[in-house]
Amino acid sequence: MTLPVLLLTADDALYRHWAGLDGLGWAPARGQRLSDLALWGRRGVLAVMDARLLPRAGGDLSEVPAGLQVVVASTHPGDPEGQRALVAGAAGYVHAYMPVSGLDRVLRHVMGGEIWVGKDMLSRMLSQIGQARPEPNQDWARDLTVRERDVARYVALGHSNQSIADVLGITERTVRAHISAIFEKLGVTDRLMLALRVHGIDQHAARGVDA
């Protein structure tokens, strides 16, 4: 069964690149204006949108109907634009010319309820959150062990699994096991959701991809 996806761009070359999804189990449809999202939302749940169609800073994707997940794709990706896309309500932010096999993986990830950003951007975002928002309380840690709390705090500051292992004197495999347990206990599914919980920030924000 093919899955419908709206490819929203006025750039013909970019559309042709994205249209390669038709060989990976997708049924692409073409859109060129932001207003096309409202029409698409009546029959589809996924869209890839050219970042050049993003609202100006501070605006949201008000044209997006409830239940429609939009992945914003940029020809010149960068943190400020990525954060603007996610704040506006996007479910992901990617390079516009990433291989369609990668785009296929992103879309399936988003379809499963996650929000996608690249690892480097995710790490920088977590670090920025940690610097801007100290821990407000310890409610999130109530059901965690002491070691799980330590791991959670390091994750929330953007540390990699290996760096956490080095600091705590444990193996990376043990760190991954702790992270899995933390996710389950806190009801989160990725590192950015965990960081938002630790720092007491509303979870209407970006989510990352790797544990």
Secondary structure, 3 states (H helix, E strand, C coil): CCEEEEEECCCHHHHHHHHHHHHCCEEEEEECCCCHHHHHCCCCCEEEEEHHHCCCCCCCCCCCCCCCEEEEEECCCCHHHHHHHHHHCCCEEEECCCCHHHHHHHHHHHHCCCCECCHHHHHHHHHHHHHHCCCCCCHHHCCCCHHHHHHHHHHHCCCCHHHHHHHHCCCHHHHHHHHHHHHHHHCCCCHHHHHHHHCCCCCCCCCCCCC
